[in-house]
């Protein structure tokens, strides 16, 4: 039972010390990983927006090829000209409604895709990184000193001549 407890304590303390050492050594790489992950998400979002715009423009070009009068209707909507057709109704939009819609769109587009965890930022500070390294190294050394192999040596049988 005592041997089992020594092995268990050795595994637990050594694992914690090794994790602290690895964390202090790799904290810079973890910070770069999360930053690159955030940039990748932003690039994917931009790519999706561009693909959506491409699809919209392709559909518009197909419609223009089918219906040449579509240019006049699009020009009226785009440039805000009043329609000459009595049967067409365009909704009137107020400036307040446009501002509200712009705010909602701006909030959605400015949201960061992925945040860097606070513990990665804190562990990357030079003082804390050194403290983490020293604590991990001390824990590994203490683990080997107190929970390593026991100091008992097996007695050798006497050599007979």
VENKA-V182367 format. One record per backbone hydrogen bond with DSSP energy under -1.0 kcal/mol. NH is the residue of the N-H (numbers start at 1). CO is the residue of the C=O. Records with the same first field share a line. If there is no record, write none. Layout:
NH = CO ; CO
This chain:
5 = 1
6 = 2
7 = 3
8 = 4
9 = 5
10 = 6
11 = 7
12 = 8
13 = 9
14 = 10
15 = 11
16 = 12
17 = 13
18 = 14
19 = 15
20 = 16
21 = 17
22 = 18
23 = 19
24 = 20
25 = 21
26 = 22
30 = 26
31 = 27
32 = 28
33 = 29
34 = 30
35 = 31
36 = 32
37 = 33
38 = 34
39 = 35
40 = 36
41 = 37
42 = 38
43 = 39
44 = 40
45 = 41
46 = 42
47 = 43
48 = 44
49 = 45
50 = 46
51 = 47
52 = 48
53 = 49
54 = 50
55 = 51
56 = 52
57 = 53
58 = 54
59 = 55
60 = 56
61 = 57
62 = 58
63 = 59
64 = 60
65 = 61
66 = 62
67 = 63
70 = 67
73 = 69
74 = 70
75 = 71
76 = 72
77 = 73
78 = 74
79 = 75
98 = 94
99 = 95
100 = 96
101 = 97
102 = 98
103 = 99
104 = 100
105 = 101
106 = 102
107 = 103
108 = 104
109 = 105
110 = 106
121 = 117
122 = 118
123 = 119
125 = 122
129 = 125
130 = 126
131 = 127
132 = 128
133 = 129
134 = 130
135 = 131
136 = 132
137 = 133
138 = 134
139 = 135
140 = 136
141 = 137
142 = 138
143 = 139
144 = 140
145 = 141
146 = 142
147 = 143
